[in-house]
Amino acid sequence: MPGLKDKRGFIDKDRLDLSERKAVEYWVKRWGVTQDQLTTAHRKAGRMIKDIATELGKKR
């Protein structure tokens, strides 16, 4: 599975699973948003990173 490497393995770069703490931390920091904003965008747009980025007005 292609993704972003962290200490325990890979973070999926195409889909966001809100139960994966490291992935959530990565995207919150990368986009400069709060976890609540990320969760809201995830609920509206689905789990695809490109759709979440569009919802937040950010680049993937």
C-alpha positions in Angstrom: 0.0 0.0 0.0 1.5 3.3 -1.0 1.6 5.9 1.7 3.6 8.1 4.0 6.0 6.2 6.3 5.8 6.6 10.0 7.5 4.6 12.8 4.9 1.8 12.7 4.3 1.5 9.0 2.5 3.5 6.4 -0.1 6.2 6.5 -2.4 5.9 3.5 -2.0 9.0 1.3 -5.2 8.5 -0.6 -7.8 7.8 2.2 -8.2 9.1 5.7 -9.3 6.8 8.5 -10.2 8.9 11.5 -9.3 6.1 13.9 -5.6 6.2 12.8 -4.2 8.8 15.2 -0.9 9.3 13.3 -2.7 9.9 10.0 -5.0 12.5 11.7 -2.1 14.2 13.3 -0.2 14.3 10.0 -3.1 15.9 8.0 -4.0 18.4 10.8 -0.4 19.6 10.9 0.1 19.6 7.1 -3.1 21.6 6.4 -3.0 23.8 9.6 -6.5 22.9 10.7 -8.0 21.7 13.9 -9.1 18.1 14.4 -12.7 19.2 14.5 -12.4 20.9 11.1 -10.8 17.8 9.7 -13.5 15.6 11.1 -16.3 17.9 9.8 -14.7 17.9 6.3 -14.3 14.1 6.5 -18.0 13.7 7.3 -19.1 16.0 4.4 -16.7 14.9 1.7 -16.0 11.3 2.6 -12.7 9.6 3.3 -10.7 10.4 0.1 -7.9 12.9 0.9 -8.4 14.8 -2.4 -12.1 15.4 -1.5 -11.3 16.4 2.1 -8.6 18.9 0.8 -11.1 20.4 -1.6 -13.7 20.7 1.3 -11.1 22.5 3.4 -9.9 24.7 0.5 -6.4 23.2 0.8 -4.0 21.6 -1.7 -3.5 17.9 -1.4 
